[in-house]
Amino acid sequence: MNQCVVCGSAARKPLYKGIVQCSQCGHVYADLAMSDEEMMELYRKNYFFGEEYSDYLRDKPILQKNFRTRMKVLKRFLKPELHKRLLEIGSAYGFFLEVAKPDFESVCGIDITEDGCNYASETLHLPVIQDDFLAHDFGGQQFEVMTMWDTIEHLREPNLYLEKLSGLMPSGSLLTFTTGDIDGWNARLRKENWRMIHPPTHVHYFSRRTLAQMLDRYGYDVVYSKHCGFYRSLDMVLYMILVLRQNKPMLYKALAATGLTKIDFYLNMYDIMYVIARKR
C-alpha cells in the first residue's frame, strides 16, 4: 500500500510491528502487499467456522440482537419517503438484512463469501450478490442507505469503495459503519496488543477524525458518531481467548460442554465507533 487512503500521502512511519502511520494525517494501517485473490482467500467458510468465529450460525441470535440495536439508532435518521432501498456491503450470512427488511422497500447484500451468500439466498430467501463490490456492475441502481458493519477495516482500499458509493447514492442518502477507534482509550492503553490489531484481516485502523476526513473527501458529512457496545456470548469471548490467543481448545471444549457459555452480556469498551454519514 503506497498511499494513505485518507489523505493520499505516501509519507509514513513505523508504529508497531507490521503497522505504519501516515506522517501527514495520522491514519494507521497495516503494511501489507496482498493480491485480490489472497485477500478473498481469507474469507472462505473457515473464517466463520473456526478461524475468527467458533460457529457463526450458532451465534445468529446474539448477532441479530446487536443488529436490532444498530437499527434502533439508524431509524432516528431514516425518512421513509427518501430512504427506501438498502444495500449492505459485507452481508456475510444475511443476518442484518433479515432484521432490516421490514423497514425498507427493498434490501440487498453483497459479499465475497460463497457459503454466506448461499445461506442468505437459499435459507433466508434474501437477495444477495456474491461478488467483489468494486468489480460489480449495479446497472444504474441507486441506494439511499448503505451499511458496512465491521467491514471497512477489512478493505484494502476503502477509499475506492467510497468513490464508487458516491456514484450509487443520491443526495441525502445515509452511509453507516461500525469499526474500531484507534484513538479510543482501550486502544491507546493496549497499543500493539489492542484486540482489533490483527492483520491481514484487519488492514485499517481509523479514528473519528481520520474516518470523517476520508468521508468528507467523497462528499459525506458525519451526522452521528458514538462509541457503541456489543452483546456477546460467553462462548464468543472464551473462544477468542482460549482458542485463538492461547491455543487451549480442550479447555474451551470442556467449558462449552457445561452449557454456561450460552450466557450473553453487553459490553462497551469504548473502542468501537458507530458512524452515520449523510451524502451531500
Secondary structure, DSSP 8 states (H G I E B T S, - for coil): --S-TTT----EEEEETTEEEETTT--EEE-----HHHHHHTTSHHIIIIIS-S-TTTTHHHHHHHHHHHHHHHGGG--TTT--EEEEES-TTSHHHHHHGGGSSEEEEEES-HHHHHHHHHTS---EEES-TTT---TT---SEEEEET-GGG-S-HHHHHHHHHHHS-TT-EEEEEEE-TTSHHHHHHGGG-TT--TTT--EE--HHHHHHHHHHTTEEEEEEEE--EEEEHHHHHIIIIIIIT--HHHHHHHHTTSGGG-EEEE--S-EEEEEEEE-
